[in-house]
Amino acid sequence: MKLSRLLKHLLLPDWWLQRVFARADLAAIGEAITACEKSHRGELRFVVEGPIPMSALWRDMSTRARAVELFSTLRIWDTEENSGILIYVQLVDRKVEILADRGIAARVAQAEWDAICRAMEASFRRQEWRGGVLQAVTRAGDLLASHFPAGENNPNELPDQPLIL
């Protein structure tokens, strides 16, 4: 466990996350997810987390491992067509992970999702938080529409509103 990472997570105030993603930003992200899900059968779930729990810090949990844990905990895998997608932002570490359930992972390579993650991280370095997320949602929606287009039956199985942890 790196001391610098531990201190960043422990000393960052809770209100900082709300300065980065204001209520209007979160509403716009939720609306973008709702709109993009009309063109495909995938289910996007956007989660942003400030400091990670102490238990995860103590285990020196990577951003990827935390995303996997949340994918399970939030039951993103629990969609009829195994079409859940987690877009996870670890704000303190400024890292992004996208996890796709097996129904989508069979059609879209992880390298495609990783490219979206790196573009988001680049936007975040420029302090373009909202724009980076909206661009990622659009790119993810385009990928899903080409590989997993909407059919007649397209239920909304996961919440569209962002989750703040």
trRosetta pair geometry for C-beta under 8 A, 3 or more apart (Angstrom, degrees):
i j d omega theta_ij theta_ji phi_ij phi_ji
1 5 7.1 -125 -176 68 72 114
1 6 5.9 60 158 -56 111 119
1 57 6.8 74 -143 161 127 69
1 58 6.7 -46 -79 -147 153 29
1 60 4.4 -141 -86 -72 72 104
2 5 4.3 78 75 9 104 106
2 6 6.7 -172 92 -9 54 86
2 60 7.6 101 2 -125 69 110
3 6 5.5 -56 -148 38 34 115
3 7 6.2 32 156 -19 68 107
4 7 5.9 -55 -147 37 29 109
4 8 6.4 33 154 -22 63 105
5 8 5.7 -52 -148 33 32 113
5 9 6.5 23 158 -12 65 108
5 57 7.4 -176 125 -144 98 95
5 60 8.0 83 85 -130 145 78
5 93 7.2 19 -138 -94 105 98
6 9 6.2 -65 -153 40 27 105
6 10 6.1 14 158 -11 66 116
6 57 5.7 109 -115 177 75 123
7 10 5.8 -62 -137 44 29 105
7 11 5.6 5 172 -3 69 120
8 11 6.6 -69 -132 45 17 95
8 12 6.2 25 169 -35 59 111
8 92 5.4 139 136 179 109 112
8 93 7.8 118 105 -74 142 58
9 12 6.5 -47 -138 17 22 111
9 51 4.2 118 -167 -141 75 93
9 52 6.0 -46 -141 36 137 72
9 57 5.5 -164 82 -95 156 134
9 92 5.3 92 -92 146 71 167
10 51 6.9 117 -69 -142 24 141
10 54 7.9 57 -92 -98 94 92
10 57 7.7 99 -52 -157 90 173
12 16 5.5 -79 178 30 96 151
12 50 6.3 -154 113 174 129 108
12 51 5.5 172 60 -57 112 106
12 92 5.7 -145 -1 -108 161 112
13 16 5.3 120 70 -24 76 98
14 17 6.8 -47 -179 19 48 107
14 18 7.9 34 138 -6 69 105
14 50 6.7 146 -132 72 51 164
14 51 8.0 -75 -90 18 63 111
15 18 5.5 -57 -163 38 56 112
15 19 6.7 60 142 -26 77 99
16 19 5.6 -54 -157 29 39 113
16 20 6.8 34 150 -17 68 103
16 50 6.6 122 73 -133 98 130
17 20 5.8 -56 -154 34 36 110
17 21 6.6 -22 166 35 71 96
17 48 7.0 153 -162 128 114 113
17 50 4.1 -93 -60 -67 128 119
17 91 6.0 125 -112 66 91 167
17 164 6.5 133 141 -161 135 116
18 21 6.9 -72 -130 70 31 65
18 22 6.8 65 174 -104 67 47
19 22 7.5 7 -146 -68 22 80
20 91 6.3 152 67 -149 167 135
20 129 5.3 158 175 -101 84 163
21 25 4.7 -131 -157 90 66 134
21 26 5.6 82 158 -57 108 89
21 29 7.9 -20 -153 -9 120 142
21 48 6.1 104 -5 74 157 167
21 129 6.1 -132 -75 148 74 138
21 130 7.4 134 -121 -75 73 79
21 162 7.4 -96 168 111 148 160
21 164 7.3 -166 82 -96 133 118
22 25 4.9 102 53 3 69 103
22 26 7.3 -136 98 -3 38 88
23 26 5.8 -57 -150 37 32 110
23 27 6.3 33 153 -20 66 106
24 27 5.6 -52 -147 36 32 113
24 28 6.4 34 154 -20 65 105
25 28 5.8 -56 -150 36 30 110
25 29 6.4 30 152 -19 65 106
25 129 6.7 10 -157 107 152 110
25 130 4.3 -119 -134 -92 106 112
25 133 7.8 88 174 45 102 139
26 29 5.7 -52 -147 36 32 112
26 30 6.4 34 153 -19 64 105
26 161 7.1 43 161 -168 99 84
26 162 4.8 -115 -148 44 90 125
26 164 7.3 -48 -108 -46 140 116
27 30 5.7 -54 -150 37 31 112
27 31 6.4 31 153 -18 65 106
28 31 5.7 -54 -147 38 31 112
28 32 6.3 35 153 -22 64 105
28 130 6.4 38 75 -161 137 118
28 134 6.7 -37 136 -81 110 121
29 32 5.6 -53 -148 34 31 113
29 33 6.5 33 153 -19 64 103
29 46 5.9 -98 158 77 126 165
29 130 7.2 -128 -55 -142 98 76
29 133 5.3 -23 -109 127 119 133
29 134 6.7 -120 -99 -75 68 74
29 137 6.8 165 -152 -41 73 148
29 162 5.1 32 95 -43 132 122
30 33 5.8 -53 -150 34 32 111
30 34 6.5 33 152 -19 65 105
30 46 8.0 -131 -79 43 58 126
30 160 5.0 99 -163 124 77 89
30 161 4.1 2 -111 -107 133 56
30 162 6.0 -109 -61 -10 87 75
31 34 5.6 -52 -148 36 33 113
31 35 6.3 32 155 -18 66 107
31 160 7.9 88 -70 141 18 128
32 35 5.8 -55 -146 38 30 110
32 36 6.2 22 159 -15 66 109
32 133 8.0 139 61 125 150 89
32 134 5.3 -157 -89 -131 167 80
32 137 4.6 89 130 103 121 153
32 138 7.1 -68 -173 -55 119 76
33 36 6.1 -59 -141 40 28 104
33 37 6.2 29 160 -24 64 110
33 44 4.9 -137 -142 82 106 123
33 46 6.5 -132 -67 -10 140 116
33 137 5.8 -98 -76 -146 66 132
33 160 4.3 172 97 -160 117 90
33 161 8.0 -154 52 -59 137 20
34 37 6.1 -60 -149 31 24 110
34 38 7.6 35 151 -32 56 96
34 156 7.8 2 -127 -120 76 141
34 160 4.5 51 -64 -169 81 165
35 38 6.2 -49 -171 10 36 114
36 39 6.3 -60 -170 31 49 106
36 40 7.3 -11 153 25 76 105
36 44 7.0 27 83 2 121 144
36 137 5.7 -171 -5 158 154 93
36 138 6.7 -150 -92 -103 133 42
36 140 7.3 73 149 84 153 86
36 141 3.1 -96 -166 -100 123 143
36 144 7.8 89 154 54 105 126
36 145 8.0 -109 -173 -44 81 112
37 40 6.6 -86 -144 60 42 76
37 42 7.0 -122 -123 79 79 69
37 43 6.9 43 -127 -112 126 46
37 44 6.5 -134 -72 17 105 99
37 141 7.4 -99 -56 -117 40 105
37 154 7.6 159 152 161 84 115
37 156 6.5 82 128 -110 148 92
37 160 7.0 -115 1 -101 142 115
38 150 6.5 -24 160 -63 40 161
38 154 7.4 100 -140 120 42 149
39 141 6.2 74 59 176 120 102
39 144 7.6 116 97 94 88 95
39 145 4.3 -16 135 -101 110 122
39 149 7.1 -61 163 -141 65 69
39 150 5.7 -137 -180 -12 18 118
40 141 6.4 -176 11 -157 126 63
40 144 3.7 106 154 128 169 103
40 145 4.4 -112 -60 -78 107 55
40 148 5.0 66 -168 93 106 87
40 149 5.9 -81 -111 -122 65 27
40 150 5.5 -104 -82 -47 10 77
41 81 5.9 7 145 54 126 157
41 83 5.4 -75 123 -150 86 170
41 144 7.5 -149 49 171 51 108
41 148 5.0 -111 49 158 91 98
41 149 7.1 42 -10 99 92 23
41 150 5.8 149 -53 -104 70 49
41 151 6.5 14 -69 7 123 89
41 154 5.8 -121 -103 -124 72 89
42 83 4.8 -139 -115 168 49 104
42 84 7.6 134 -168 -106 73 13
42 85 5.5 22 177 -12 119 120
42 104 5.9 57 -108 -88 110 137
42 140 7.7 -126 106 154 153 97
42 141 7.9 -156 60 -114 125 51
42 144 3.9 -81 4 -144 138 142
42 148 5.3 90 -43 93 91 143
43 76 7.5 -174 100 -160 111 78
43 79 5.1 179 13 -91 144 153
43 83 5.5 102 5 104 87 89
43 84 4.9 -35 72 -104 107 60
43 85 6.6 167 80 20 50 75
43 156 7.4 130 -119 -156 99 50
43 157 5.2 -59 -99 59 151 97
43 158 4.3 110 167 16 121 116
44 85 5.0 -27 -105 71 59 109
44 87 6.5 8 -166 -6 98 111
44 137 6.7 92 173 -133 166 88
44 140 6.3 103 -100 117 128 140
44 141 7.6 -50 -39 -71 142 80
44 158 7.4 -159 72 81 30 128
44 160 7.5 51 76 -127 91 68
45 74 6.5 164 154 131 157 141
45 76 5.3 -122 25 -110 145 116
45 84 6.6 0 -1 -166 116 97
45 85 6.8 168 22 84 71 55
45 86 5.3 -27 71 -107 102 63
45 87 7.1 179 85 25 47 71
45 158 5.0 -78 -69 155 106 142
45 159 7.0 68 -120 64 92 72
45 163 7.2 4 178 4 94 118
46 87 4.8 -18 -108 68 70 109
46 89 7.7 15 -173 -4 84 106
46 133 6.9 69 -147 -163 143 120
46 137 7.4 -38 -67 -82 132 110
46 162 4.5 -49 94 -110 109 84
46 163 7.1 163 93 22 56 71
47 70 5.9 -155 94 160 167 149
47 74 7.1 -139 -67 -46 144 164
47 86 6.5 -17 15 -163 115 96
47 87 7.2 159 26 82 64 56
47 88 5.1 -11 69 -111 101 70
47 89 7.1 -172 96 27 52 70
47 162 7.1 160 -92 -166 29 73
47 163 4.6 -19 -111 68 79 104
47 164 8.0 175 -157 -80 58 22
47 165 6.5 24 -177 -10 101 113
48 88 7.9 157 -88 -162 36 45
48 89 4.3 -11 -113 64 79 113
48 91 5.9 54 -178 -45 96 113
48 162 6.3 10 5 178 102 122
48 163 7.5 168 27 84 60 54
48 164 5.8 -17 70 -111 91 65
48 165 7.3 -174 93 26 42 77
49 52 6.2 56 139 -86 131 71
49 66 7.5 -116 55 152 156 135
49 70 7.9 -142 -40 -73 138 151
49 88 7.3 -3 5 -169 108 90
49 89 7.0 170 24 87 63 61
49 90 5.8 -19 67 -114 100 57
49 91 6.5 -162 84 8 43 91
49 164 7.7 147 -91 -167 43 46
49 165 4.1 -18 -107 68 90 110
50 91 5.3 -36 -105 58 49 125
50 92 6.0 77 -179 -42 53 99
50 164 8.0 30 -17 -176 94 89
50 165 7.3 -154 21 94 68 63
51 92 5.6 66 -88 -44 51 147
52 56 4.5 -79 146 82 119 134
52 57 5.9 151 85 -53 99 84
52 61 6.9 -131 144 69 154 118
52 66 5.9 -82 -125 -117 139 148
52 90 6.9 -12 -54 -141 113 109
52 92 7.3 -119 -11 36 80 131
53 56 4.9 92 64 8 81 102
53 57 7.1 -146 101 -5 42 88
54 57 5.3 -54 -146 38 37 114
54 58 6.1 41 156 -25 69 104
55 58 5.8 -50 -146 32 29 114
55 59 6.7 18 156 -7 61 108
56 59 6.0 -62 -149 45 31 103
56 61 4.0 -61 -169 26 85 139
56 66 5.9 58 -160 -97 145 106
56 69 7.7 -140 -103 37 122 165
57 60 7.3 24 -180 -79 36 37
57 61 7.2 -64 -63 25 23 91
61 65 4.7 -127 -166 89 86 123
61 66 5.2 103 136 -59 122 88
61 69 7.6 -15 -166 -11 144 141
62 65 4.6 96 53 7 81 101
62 66 7.0 -143 94 -4 43 85
63 66 5.7 -54 -149 37 32 112
63 67 6.4 36 151 -22 65 104
63 88 7.4 166 174 113 90 117
63 90 4.5 -124 -124 6 107 148
63 93 5.8 -144 -71 87 119 148
63 95 4.1 -97 -75 98 171 137
63 96 7.9 4 160 7 142 7
63 97 5.6 170 135 -31 98 120
64 67 5.6 -53 -150 33 31 113
64 68 6.6 33 151 -19 64 103
64 97 5.4 155 -102 -109 57 145
65 68 5.6 -49 -150 33 35 113
65 69 6.5 38 150 -21 64 103
66 69 5.5 -51 -150 35 34 115
66 70 6.4 29 153 -14 66 105
66 88 7.2 177 105 162 92 147
66 90 6.5 88 74 -84 145 127
66 97 7.9 148 70 24 82 145
67 70 5.8 -57 -147 40 31 107
67 71 6.2 43 151 -30 65 103
67 86 6.1 156 -172 112 95 131
67 88 4.1 -170 -112 39 100 158
67 90 8.0 -95 -55 -41 92 107
67 97 3.9 -101 -48 88 162 141
67 99 5.4 159 145 -26 115 123
68 71 5.5 -47 -147 27 31 119
68 72 6.8 26 155 -12 61 104
68 99 6.6 145 -88 -95 58 155
69 72 6.1 -63 -160 39 30 106
69 73 6.0 22 152 -15 68 114
70 73 5.4 -56 -132 44 35 110
70 74 5.5 19 171 -5 72 114
70 76 7.8 43 127 -10 73 125
70 86 6.6 145 102 -159 104 150
70 88 6.1 131 63 -105 143 133
70 165 7.9 -112 -113 -32 132 159
71 74 6.7 -61 -135 47 15 97
71 76 4.9 -77 -153 44 65 123
71 77 6.5 70 157 -35 92 95
71 84 7.6 139 -156 117 90 125
71 86 4.9 -117 -94 -12 88 152
71 99 4.9 -60 -83 90 142 151
72 75 7.4 19 176 -76 32 40
72 76 7.9 -59 -52 30 19 85
72 77 6.9 2 -104 4 52 124
74 86 7.4 121 64 -103 134 122
74 163 7.4 -170 -119 33 141 170
75 78 4.1 -16 174 11 98 129
76 79 7.6 -19 172 -21 47 104
76 84 3.8 162 164 158 78 142
76 85 7.4 -114 177 54 126 14
76 86 5.0 -40 -119 -58 177 103
76 99 7.5 103 93 90 146 111
76 101 6.7 -154 127 -58 86 109
76 158 6.5 32 -125 -106 70 147
77 82 6.9 -4 -164 -134 69 76
77 84 5.7 -118 -79 41 25 138
77 101 5.2 147 -120 -114 64 114
77 102 8.0 44 -140 3 100 89
78 84 7.3 42 38 -37 44 145
78 157 7.8 -152 106 158 72 123
79 82 6.3 163 71 -81 87 15
79 83 5.1 -87 101 47 141 74
79 84 4.8 157 -4 -46 124 91
79 101 6.8 -176 37 20 109 169
79 103 7.8 -99 83 27 107 141
79 157 4.6 125 -122 94 94 154
79 158 6.8 -57 -77 -34 116 103
80 83 7.7 -9 65 15 63 105
80 155 7.5 72 7 49 133 122
80 157 6.8 -162 -1 -79 88 153
81 103 5.0 134 145 -170 74 168
81 148 8.0 144 126 -157 140 119
82 101 4.5 -154 175 139 72 122
82 102 5.0 -33 163 61 139 82
82 103 3.3 139 86 -22 92 109
82 104 7.4 -150 122 -5 77 71
83 101 6.1 -86 -47 58 5 126
83 103 4.9 -59 -68 84 64 133
83 104 5.6 98 -136 -45 59 104
83 148 6.3 149 -135 -174 121 150
84 100 7.7 162 93 -155 52 44
84 101 4.4 78 49 -28 78 128
84 104 7.8 -137 56 4 33 127
84 157 7.8 -94 -80 92 93 119
84 158 6.3 100 -121 -42 100 146
85 98 6.5 -4 -176 -171 97 96
85 99 7.2 167 -155 84 50 50
85 100 5.3 -11 -107 -105 82 70
85 101 7.2 -101 -63 2 48 82
85 104 6.4 -28 -70 54 97 168
85 140 6.4 156 142 -174 159 132
85 144 7.5 -99 -28 -75 148 132
86 97 7.5 8 107 106 101 89
86 98 6.8 170 86 -150 58 46
86 99 4.5 7 49 50 106 96
87 96 7.2 -12 -173 -168 79 104
87 98 5.3 -9 -104 -104 65 88
87 133 7.7 122 137 -144 142 87
87 136 6.3 126 -143 133 144 131
87 137 7.5 -88 -16 -81 167 73
87 140 7.0 -96 -67 -52 126 161
88 96 6.9 154 85 -157 56 54
88 97 4.7 -10 61 61 108 90
88 98 7.4 180 21 -82 74 36
88 99 7.2 25 -3 2 116 100
89 95 7.8 164 -155 87 48 42
89 96 5.4 -17 -104 -104 67 83
89 120 7.4 -115 -98 150 105 138
89 133 7.6 -52 -51 -92 144 110
90 93 4.5 2 119 45 116 108
90 94 7.4 -62 93 2 75 12
90 95 4.8 0 54 59 110 87
90 96 7.5 -160 22 -76 72 34
90 97 7.6 39 -11 1 104 99
91 94 6.8 20 -168 -79 33 52
94 121 6.5 100 154 -141 86 89
94 124 5.7 175 -155 124 98 138
94 125 7.5 88 176 -72 138 71
95 117 8.0 14 179 179 65 114
95 121 6.8 1 -124 -100 40 122
96 117 4.2 -174 97 -150 103 84
96 118 8.0 -150 59 -52 114 26
96 120 4.6 38 -20 84 171 131
96 121 5.5 -142 12 -55 110 88
96 124 7.7 164 -37 -13 117 142
96 136 7.8 -115 -180 -111 153 159
97 117 6.3 21 -100 -116 24 140
98 113 3.9 -139 85 -176 123 113
98 114 7.5 -142 42 -64 103 37
98 116 6.0 26 -16 77 153 119
98 117 5.6 -143 -4 -60 98 103
98 136 8.0 -162 -72 -177 131 121
98 140 7.2 -158 -142 -99 146 125
99 113 7.8 116 -72 164 16 159
100 104 4.1 -107 -178 90 118 115
100 105 4.5 155 97 -63 108 80
100 108 6.3 -164 -114 71 176 112
100 110 7.5 -152 25 -96 113 70
100 113 6.2 -148 -25 -63 112 149
101 104 5.7 79 60 21 69 98
101 105 6.7 -138 102 -9 27 101
102 105 5.3 -55 -126 42 34 113
102 106 6.2 44 168 -30 65 100
103 106 6.4 -52 -160 22 22 112
103 107 7.8 -6 149 3 52 108
103 148 7.7 87 134 -113 100 133
104 107 6.0 -74 -160 46 42 99
104 108 5.6 -18 165 27 84 112
104 144 7.0 -34 -131 -112 125 92
104 147 7.3 97 -148 107 75 127
104 148 6.2 -43 -108 -47 88 150
105 108 6.8 -73 -115 62 27 73
105 110 7.1 14 -139 -62 95 83
107 147 4.2 145 142 178 127 126
107 148 6.5 144 73 -53 155 94
108 112 5.3 -88 179 55 95 143
108 113 7.0 93 132 -40 115 95
108 143 5.6 72 -124 164 140 119
108 144 7.6 -50 -45 -83 150 57
108 147 5.4 -175 -58 41 96 170
109 112 5.2 110 68 -7 76 97
109 113 7.9 -149 105 4 50 83
110 113 5.5 -55 -157 40 48 110
110 114 6.0 52 146 -25 75 105
111 114 5.4 -51 -142 37 34 116
111 115 6.5 42 155 -25 64 99
112 115 5.9 -50 -156 27 29 112
112 116 7.1 28 147 -15 60 102
112 143 5.9 132 157 -128 136 145
113 116 5.7 -53 -157 34 38 112
113 117 6.5 42 145 -22 68 103
113 140 7.7 46 -116 -107 78 96
114 117 5.3 -49 -150 33 37 117
114 118 6.4 35 154 -18 68 102
115 118 5.9 -52 -147 36 32 108
115 119 6.5 33 153 -18 63 105
116 119 5.7 -56 -150 36 32 112
116 120 6.5 34 151 -20 65 104
116 136 5.0 104 177 -138 105 87
116 139 5.1 179 -110 98 111 134
116 140 6.1 69 -137 -62 166 85
117 120 5.7 -56 -153 35 31 111
117 121 6.4 30 152 -18 66 106
117 136 7.9 65 -80 -127 35 129
118 121 5.5 -50 -146 36 35 114
118 122 6.5 39 152 -22 64 102
119 122 5.6 -51 -150 33 33 113
119 123 6.6 35 150 -18 64 103
119 132 7.2 175 129 -150 74 87
119 135 6.7 -108 135 115 123 125
119 136 6.8 166 86 -83 107 86
119 139 7.4 78 63 -4 152 165
120 123 5.6 -54 -152 36 34 112
120 124 6.3 35 151 -21 67 105
120 132 4.6 106 -143 166 63 110
120 133 6.7 59 -133 -80 113 48
120 135 7.5 -179 -87 74 71 100
120 136 4.8 10 -73 -63 114 135
121 124 5.5 -52 -147 35 33 114
121 125 6.6 40 152 -24 64 99
121 132 8.0 146 -14 -166 15 143
122 125 5.7 -48 -153 28 34 114
122 126 7.0 22 151 -7 62 105
122 132 7.6 172 72 -119 61 120
123 126 5.9 -66 -157 44 35 104
123 128 4.3 -88 -174 80 87 106
123 129 7.4 147 131 -85 101 19
123 131 5.9 -147 -162 93 131 90
123 132 2.7 168 95 -87 144 112
123 135 6.8 162 -63 38 155 133
124 127 7.4 38 -173 -85 37 21
124 128 7.1 -103 -73 59 26 62
124 129 6.2 55 -112 -96 73 64
124 132 5.6 -69 -47 20 69 174
128 131 4.2 -46 172 54 105 118
128 132 5.2 119 106 -34 87 94
129 132 6.1 -63 -151 32 19 109
129 133 6.7 10 159 -11 59 108
130 133 6.1 -62 -152 38 30 106
130 134 6.1 24 156 -16 68 111
131 134 5.8 -57 -140 40 30 108
131 135 6.1 30 160 -19 65 108
132 135 5.9 -56 -147 37 27 110
132 136 6.4 27 154 -19 62 108
133 136 5.6 -56 -149 36 33 113
133 137 6.4 34 153 -20 67 103
134 137 5.7 -49 -146 34 33 112
134 138 6.5 34 153 -18 63 105
135 138 5.7 -55 -150 37 32 113
135 139 6.3 30 153 -17 66 107
136 139 5.7 -55 -144 39 31 108
136 140 6.1 31 157 -18 66 108
137 140 5.8 -54 -143 39 28 110
137 141 6.1 32 154 -22 63 109
138 141 5.6 -56 -147 37 28 113
138 142 6.4 29 154 -20 63 104
139 142 5.7 -52 -148 34 32 112
139 143 6.5 32 153 -18 64 104
140 143 5.7 -54 -151 36 33 112
140 144 6.2 27 154 -15 66 109
141 144 5.8 -58 -144 41 30 108
141 145 6.0 32 157 -23 66 107
142 145 5.8 -52 -142 34 28 112
142 146 6.6 22 159 -15 62 107
143 146 6.2 -65 -154 37 27 105
143 147 6.3 -9 162 10 66 115
144 147 6.3 -74 -138 54 28 90
144 148 4.8 -47 -169 54 72 109
145 148 7.3 -56 -80 65 13 63
145 149 5.7 48 -167 -102 55 71
145 150 7.5 -24 -123 -11 78 84
146 149 7.4 31 -104 -60 9 90
150 154 4.6 -3 -152 -87 99 149
151 154 6.1 158 55 -58 59 91
156 160 6.9 -40 -166 -42 127 106
159 163 7.3 93 84 -55 129 102
